[in-house]
């Protein structure tokens, strides 16, 4: 058999197995996994002493995202390059429906931004913010088009994103009919607005009060409410960027009842605690939900280890220092968001695997296999199997990288990880058989990546991701 590319002498890590083998690639697909493969003129990637893993799937990004009177700093080129440098081979970006706009038009708008720029593959989630009977009927069309996942907000009323409980229920009920899934940003809007108004009235305007305006109960209540709506609709649901022990507990309880309730968390919630809001650069840590306490951080790690938190995604929505200064006199005007797509694999390895919080196989499960299963990408992606896309990452477990703005690849002038050094780093990222980055150097042209249409997923396909289910 003739190969175009061979990854040789690495330790292959999948969601279930660890073994020594070579991988042979023809075109865009893996065509052989064997103990020894002769390169015979193929491009050779030497992986001795390194881990070879399926490309990570970042299920939560916001590239070129219009938000809070500005636009996130990374476009689809810089953002996907940063992703590739972190071992991410597919991003799932959120397409934001404009007021009065059809969902198909929204998808076209996002393709127009992404297609000329991406260097990894990408899929889309659809944010539903303007619901009517026409949009409700269009949800099934979106699933057939290849977008089987939707996002709704329980907050951001002033930004025009919030849907009331009745509208969320209607979305859930309709999406369930088409084997899609609804993701939710879970925070109690009324409580947040009340607390924010009180702090501003008292002239408490620093980022510290952004955190205090969003206590853990804000998330816990909204997660519980969302679960009840999903139960009524008989629908699966997915809590995005979960940050609290309260939220984790509610998800765990629902899973114990056999409900198809899933959750993601983010790298920043696994590294930091809320003392960051006392720092001089506190505005750089303003994201929504904000970072909570050390007990919440411990609970999130426990949720990953236990399996009730299914995925880790970045919520990559970054803003420059100048953009963050929009709120220097009023925390409610600080653009919410941080960079993170480059951090997922290194943080989960450094803080998780190396500190014995999670195993190597679980590391791959929560960063690749689980999002592939949930979002209709498996078995095309999320595994290293014959016939799957050759999305392969060579990961050096001993490479130390200070995660400074200088060393990272996002288009911002700071890093929330400035004082953090990761041990373990992706040294090569291959997307559909093509080396996209090697040691931080871009190897493909702008726009090389492509849109991936996804398939609907039945509840039975994802039951294995629930706590206590057989894998």
N, C-alpha and C positions, 0 to 999 in steps of 0.2 A: 504494500500500500504506500502510495506517495503522499507526503504531507507538505503543507505550506509552512507550518510552524510546529515546533516541538518544545514543550516545557519539560525539562529533564532533571531528574535526581532530586526532586522536591518531596516533602512530606505533604500528602494531600489530606486536607481537612474538609469534611462535609458536615452536614447537620447530624449525621448518624455515624460516620466512620472516620478512622485515621489510619493511613497506610502509605507506604512508599511506592511510588509509581511515576511513570512518564505520561504525558498527555500529548496526543497527536491531533492536529487541527488541519482540516481541509476547508478552504474558503472561510465561511462564517461559523462552521459547526465543529464540535468535538467529534472526531471519528474513531478515536482509539484511546483507551486508558489501559496501559499494560506495564508490566514490571520493567521492561526495557524496550524502547523504541529507537531505532537507528535514524538519525536526522536525514541522512542521504541527501544533503543539499538544501534541506528546509532551513528556515530561519530558526536559530537555536536560542532559547532562553534558559540559561543555566540557573537552577534553583537549589543547588546543594546547600544544606544547612538552613533552608528557608521553608516556610509554609506556602502551600499552593491552595488557594481557596476560591470559591465562587465569588464573582464580583458582588460587592455590596449593592443593595437596592435602597436608596434613600427615599422613603415614602412620603417625605414632607419638605418641599422646598417652595420658595417664593422668589423667583428670578424676575427682574424688571417689574416688580409688583407695586402698583399705585396704592399708596396708603398714607394716611395722616398728612395730607398736603404735600407729599413728596413721593419719590419712587425708590425702591430698594436699590442699593449701589451695584450689585452684581447683575450684569446682563447674562444672557444664556451662554455666552462664550466664556467669560471669566468665571461664571458660576460652575459650569460643567467642567472646566479645566481644574478648578479647585476640587471638585468632586472626584475627578479622575486621580488627582494627586493623593487623595485619601482612600483610593481603592474602591470608589463607587463607580459602577458601570452603567447604572440606570437611575435617573432621578424621576420622581413623580411630582410634577409641579401643579400648583393650584391655579386654574383658570377662573378669573373673577368675572361673573356675569355683570354686565352693565345694566343700569336701570332701563327697563323697557326692552332689553335686548334678548333675542332668542339664544338658547344654549348652543345651537350650531354656529351662530355668528361668533359667540364667545370662543368656541373652539378654533374657528378660523383665525380669529385675532391672535390667539396664542401660537398657532402654527406659524403665522407670519413673523412673529417675533423670534421664535425658537429655531425654525428650520434652517435659516442661513447661518446660525451661530453655534449650535450644539456640537460638542466633541465627544459626548457620551450619548447613549440612547435615552429617550425620555418618554414618559407617559403623562397623562393628564388626569387630575381629579377636577370635578366641576363644582365651583362654589355657587350655591343657589341663594340669591339674596332678594329676588323679586318674583314671588310666586303668584301665579294665576292659573286658570284652567288650561291655557295653551302651554305654559311651561310645564305643568304637571303631566300633560300628555307627551311632552317632548322627552321626559326622563327615560322612557323605554327606548326611544330612538337613540339617545346617547349611549345606552348600554349596547345596543346593536352596532353602533359606530365604533365602539372600542373604549368607551369611558364608563365602566360599570361602578364607579365610586364617586360619591357626592359629599360635599361638606356643607354643614349649616352652623350658624353661630347662635349661641344663647346670650351673646353680649355684643358690644360695639354698636349700640343703638345710634349714637350720634354720627358714626361713620357709615350708617346705612346698611349694616351687615346683619343685624339681629332679625331672626324669625321668631314669631311667637310660638307657643307650644302647639297650637292647632295646626299651624303651617308645617312645623317640624313633623308632627304626626302624619300629615298628609304626604309629605315627601317620603317618610319611612314606609308607609303603607304601599305607595306606588312603586318604590324602588324594590321592595320585597317581591313584587309580582314578576320582576325581571331578573331575579337573582343578582342584584347589585347590593352594595353596602353603603351605609351612611356614616360618615365621620362627623364628630361634633367637637367644636370648641366649647368646653363646658365651664362657664363662669356665670354667677348670678348677677345680671346686669343692674337690677334695681339697687342691690346692696352696694355694688361698686360705685354707682353714681351718687348714692347718698353719702358714702364715706368720702369720696373725692370732693364733693361740694363742701362738706364739713371742714376738711383740711384746708381747702383754699380760703374759706371764710376766716379761718384762724391764721392765715398767711403762712401756712406750712406747705412750702412749694418745692422742696428738694426731693430727689429720687427716693429717699427713705420713705416718703409718704406714698409714693407709687406702690411700694411693697405693702405698706400698711393698709392701703385702700383695697387690697386684694388678699385678705387672709385666707388661710387654708379652707375655711368653711365655705367660701365662695365657690371653690371648685367642687368640694364634697357634695354640696346641695345640688349643684347643676348636674353632676354625674348621676346622682340618685334619680333626679327628675328625668333625665334622658333615658335611663334604664327603664323606668316605668312607661315612658312613651313607646319605647321599642317593644316592651312586653305587650302593650295594648295593640301595637301594629303587627305583632308577630314577626318582627324584622331583626336582622343582625345589625349591630352597631359597633362603632370603633371610636374610642376616646383618643383624640389627638393630644400630643404634648402633655401627658399627665404629670403633675408635679407634686402630688400630696399623698400622704398615708390615707387620708379620708377617701380620696378617689380610688386608690388601689384597693382598699377594703371593700368598697361598694362593687367594684368589678369582680373581685374574688367571690363575694357572696352570690352575685348573679351567675357566675360560672358554676358554682356549686349546685345551683338549681338546674344546670344544663342549658342556660340561656346563651345564645351566640353573641356574647359581649367580649370585645377585644380592646386592647389598649396599647398605646405606644408611649415611650418617654424619650427624653433627649439627652445628649451628652452633658450639657451644662447643668442639668439637674442632678447628675451623677457625680459631679466633681465639686461643685460649690455649695455653700450654704448662705443664708441671707445676710450674713455680716458683710457681704460685698456691697450692700447698699449704704454702708458707712464709709466707703472708700472715696477718694477724690475723683476717681473715674467711674463713679456709681452709675452715671447715665449710660455708660457702655453696656451695663448689665440689665438695662430695662428691656424686658421682653414680656410677652403675655402668654401664659401666666408667669408671674415673677418666680424667682428661685425662693424656695421655702427653707425650713430649718433642717438641722442635721438629722433629726428623727425621720423627717420625710425622705431625705436622701437615703437613709438606711432602709426604709420601707420599699423604696423603688428598687434598690439592689436586690432585696429579698423577693420582690415580685418577679424580677427577671430570673432569679435562680429557681424560683418555684414554678414559673411558667405562666403565671396569671397576667403578666405583662408580656405581650407577644413580640413586640418589635422595638427597636431604637431607631429613630429618625432625627433629622437635624433641626427642622423648623427654620431652615436657612433663610433669613430675611434681614440682611445686614445694611447698616447705615454708617456713613462716615462720621467722624467727630464733628464736623461742621453741621451735618444734618441733625445729630443728637443735640446740638446747641439750640435748636429750635425751641427746646423746652427748658433752657437754663434758668428761666424765671417762673416756670410753671410745669410741674412734672407731667401734667395731663397732655402736654404738647410734645413730649419726647417721643420720637418715632419708636415704636415697639419692635424689637427684633435684634438678633445677633447672627453672626456667621457660625456655621457648624458642620457643613457637609464634609469638609476635609477631616473633621475630628472624630467621626463616628468609630471607625475601625481602630485607630490608635488609642483613643480613650477607653474603649471597651476592652482592648487587649491589656493596656497598661494598668488600668484600675480594676478590671474584672478578672481576666485570666491570670495575670501575674500575681494578683493578690488573692487568688483562690476563691473569688466570689462566684465565678462562672467557669465552666469547662471550655476547652477549645471548640468542641462540637456545639455547645450552646451559643458561643460567640458567633459562629456561622449561622446557626438557626435564627437568631434574633436580628441579624443584619442582612440576611439574604434569603434563606429558605422560607421563613414565615411571611415576610412581605410578598414574596413571589406567590405563595399559596393564597394569601388573603386578597391580593389584587389582580388575580387572573393572569399571572405571568409564568406559572409553573406548568410543565417542566421545561419550558423554553429557557427560563432563567431560574436562578436560585439553586443550581446544582451543577456538578461536574460529571455529567453522564453523556454517553454516546448519543448523539442526536440533539443535544442541547446547544444553545448558542455558546460559542467559545468566549465567554465572559470570565476571565481568569485574572486573579491577582496573585502576584508573588510578594510575599510579606516577610520582611527580615525581622525576626523576633528580638534581635539584639541592637538594632539601629536606634540610637538616641537622637531625638530631634527636639530642640527647644521650640515650642509652638508660638513663636513670636510673629508679629506682623511681617517681618522680613522673610521668615522662612515659609509662611503660608501664602496662598495664592489668590485669596479673595481680594476684591478691589476696594479695600478699606484700609485706613491708616492706623489701625490698632488691632489688637487681639485680646480677647478676654482671657486667653491662656498664656499671656505674655510671660508669666513667671513659672509656667509649667513645662516640664520636659517629659515627652513621651518616650517610653522604651518599647520599640516595636513600630515598624513603619512600612507602608507599601513601597516597594522599589520598582515595580512594573505593573501596569494596568492594561489589560487586553480586552477590547470590546469587539465581539463578533470576529475574533481572529486577528484583529489589527492592534498592534501596540500603540496605545494612545499616549501614555506617558511612561518615561523611564527615568528614574532618579530626578523627578521633578521637571523634566524637559518634555515639552509638547512635541508629539511625533506625527500629528495629523493636521490636516487643514481645517480651518474654521468651517463649520457646517457638515463635518464628516458624519456625526452622529445622526440618528434618525428616530422618528416617532414610532412608537410601538403600540399598536392597537391591542387591547386586552380583552379577554373573554369573560363573560359572567361566570360566577362561581356558586355552585350549590352549597347549601349548608352542610351536607354530608362530607364535602371535600375539605372543609376546614374544622370539622369536629375534633380532629387529632390535635389541634392547637389549644383546645380548652384544657384547663387544669384537671388532672386526674384521668384524662382520656388516654387510650393506648396510642402510642406513636407509630 
